[in-house]
Amino acid sequence: MLWLTIWAGASPGVAQPARYRCPTELEPLVELMLRDLPSYANRVISRSRILSGQDSRTSVVLAGRPEFDPLSLGFGQPPPPPTADPQQVFFTTLERQYYRDRMVERQNFYWLFLTKTPSGWRVATLLTRLGTTSQKDPTPPRESHEGIMGQAVALWLRDCRAGAVKP
């Protein structure tokens, strides 16, 4: 029996780390996610920089306070994602990009659609508008669920579903 216990990954008398439950409600989920999102995004940036061989020095400094009121899909706006009952949240990030002799801060705007599945929350789609602190009008929205922030959100949700995110 001792061999089976050790083989299964548990040592007798050694406490296993606590597994946390991913919030089932949208607002607590997003609050936790935004707390951790800059570090997840910076890891995605680092990995992509290593894989591409680029020397881009960009970092996400913080993720802003979420807005949970649904945004209007006015004329000219993309339709909502084709998934069942997506939940939406709007948030911003402050990012820094370093060039040879200067630093540029950019505020980016994100419109995240999440769906609740039996196994937990998943990204339906992510729309991004890029801006800088000196611009009044950000770029037109573009789908970016496979971009840096989309990958960071998906990784965080994966870790949350696995019980690895601490409240």
Summary of the structure (lengths in Angstrom):
residues: 167
radius of gyration: 19.0
end to end distance: 35.1
largest distance: 67.4
contacts: 411
relative contact order: 0.18
helix: 28%
strand: 28%
